[in-house]
Amino acid sequence: MTCEVSVLYFAKSSELAGVRSETLTVSQEITSQQLWDQLVHSHPSLCAIRDQVVLAVRQEYVPIGNELLTLNTGDEIAVIPPISGG
């Protein structure tokens, strides 16, 4: 089964993707790695930040890896790149 989620891109990820938000159709059960791969498939330039990016699902940080996510229509996914500062 699939569902529609809202994907929000922040800072550098928004620049690379060329959008600030979009609706994406994804599998209801998906690993965070598969989710990231789907985002990169849609926006290949995102691979530039792969090692620094963090995903947030329903406002909770999720490491990119084998963690299984159960998503529902309307869920919010945030793509949060490294924050520069200092």
C-alpha positions, -999 to +999 in steps of 0.1 A: +000+000+000+010+036-006+003+069+010+009+105+003+032+124+025+044+161+026+081+165+022+096+198+035+131+208+024+151+232+045+182+254+037+207+236+015+183+207+007+158+232-006+185+248-028+195+214-042+160+200-047+148+233-063+116+232-042+106+240-006+079+213-003+062+187-023+037+158-019+052+124-025+036+090-029+056+064-009+051+029+005+034+028+039+061+006+052+095+018+041+130+020+056+145+055+061+172+045+035+145+036+009+128+069+017+161+088+012+167+069-020+133+079-033+140+115-025+174+114-043+158+096-073+134+127-076+162+152-069+196+136-077+215+167-065+205+158-029+232+131-030+257+160-023+245+162+013+239+125+020+264+122+048+252+152+067+215+152+062+189+141+088+153+132+082+125+140+106+093+120+104+063+136+123+089+159+139+111+131+152+146+127+139+152+095+121+187+083+110+191+072+074+195+034+075+175+002+080+150+016+105+115+006+093+090+035+092+052+032+090+039+062+072+003+074+068-013+098+044-006+134+056+025+126+075+052+152+073+088+144+063+115+171+068+149+170+051+172+188+074+207+195+061+237+204+082+234+237+100+264+260+094+275+283+121+303+290+145 
